[in-house]
Amino acid sequence: MTLHGPGAATGDLATRAAAWMRARLKGSEVGVIGDKGWLDANLAGSITDEGLGLDDAWRVFNDVVVPQNLGLDSERFLAFIPLSPSVAGIWMDAICSTANFSAESWLEGAGAIAAENQVIALLARTAGMPEGAAGCFMSGGSIGNLSALAVAREQAAGRRTVVVADTAHASIDNALHLLGLEALEVPTGPECRLTGEAILATIADRRDIAAIVAAGGSTNAGVVDDLAGCADVAEALGAWFHVDGAYGLSAMLLPELRERFAGIERADSFIVDPHKWLFAPAGSCALVYRRPWLARQVHTQHGPYIEALRTDDEAYNPCDLGYQLTRRASGLPVWFALTLHGVEAHREAIRHGIRLAHLLADALDECEHTELLMRPQLGVVLFRRQGWGRDEWAQWAATMLREQVAFVVPTTYRGEAVGRVVFMHPRTPVAVVSELMAGLTA
Ligand SMILES: *Cc1c(COP(=O)(O)O)cnc(C)c1O
């Protein structure tokens, strides 16, 4: 009776956990990069036959594990793609852990799946997908891209080449490798934007194109590809058109930005990661298909006990649409936050990051030592600093972290070391812009 039920031997863990969560929800630190030697030494022996008991187990968690991480959810985490889950989403995620809705099949998790489907429908509607479009939530963009491209391959009748931009996310290359498909890389030029013309110039008279992958916001530069131009070429070639919108496609919810995503309505599949710019906790990707029945042919698993999941031809099973069986209801937190606060509150939260990106861009423009690489389209800013190379950028990042101004990671742009900042957290203070500028001009 140690593990389960009202008598589970957890002491006052519930009180500690709730207090811990409340404290974290006030805001988190930028954090540190963990020290392997120290961590290994302090965690060795934590798992014993008898158990440490609550006080010691909690102490190891709180004093050893917790402080040795970066806070991607910190309002000053401005590298990679940050996470900034909403308070409502976080509490609902904790409820998901408690309830364990088995959201792989309608048989097991109809209520949770139906709620998740409200979010899928919102995204499909906003994109302008036709009636009949459907999808599912997955654990992240990488597995979402893999699942969509597996369906693309099945439709390709032996064609094995997939057009990708030189700016495509690393997960696309990985997925193609796993699927035995071959990437044909298209150069995007100084604007870092994949266009229909660039694809045509690269493929010349090749007709073995299985799919075209475009980005609804590239991760490195935050640039939305020419989705309409890509859709034209895909249509002419009879190729699958997939849009990887893991980072930026949430921004199509903003009416003032919808036009930038023109062409998304012609995608065969697209993904959005709500754990990025729709403020869900980590582990949430929405995958949408124009013709979901094609996905079912590829992803439905068969086996002695699994056939029981096929209770009804009309039944909607997320596990038939992507490469995942047992699945947390990772769309439920974002559904709940949308239901509680409304879409407009989410739009406003997205807008904050875009506003900050423009403020930093203006400051970089005005400063004589810095140069903006391109006007930000979403929340990513790329820039040069006169006389700075890789070493100076690394120093800048180290200083910003030491002073807890921000966690930033420089990147490369066409082989050149440059500065990169990503704004996403709705509570990032405007003051961070001048603090970053001070670090650039010191
Ligand atoms: C983050 C990202 C991915 C990968 O998503 P995960 O959720 O980290 O697996 C794929 N594509 C783009 C454009 C991304 O920004």
The ligand as a Gaussian input file, in Angstrom:
#p B3LYP/6-31G(d) Opt

LIG

0 1
 C       11.096000      23.406000     -32.745000
 C       10.913000      23.091000     -34.158000
 C       10.773000      21.760000     -34.593000
 C       10.914000      20.601000     -33.648000
 O        9.900000      20.577000     -32.717000
 P       10.037000      19.803000     -31.335000
 O        8.746000      20.073000     -30.662000
 O       11.220000      20.419000     -30.638000
 O       10.270000      18.370000     -31.639000
 C       10.519000      21.532000     -35.925000
 N       10.417000      22.564000     -36.791000
 C       10.552000      23.852000     -36.421000
 C       10.401000      24.927000     -37.440000
 C       10.805000      24.157000     -35.088000
 O       10.945000      25.435000     -34.715000

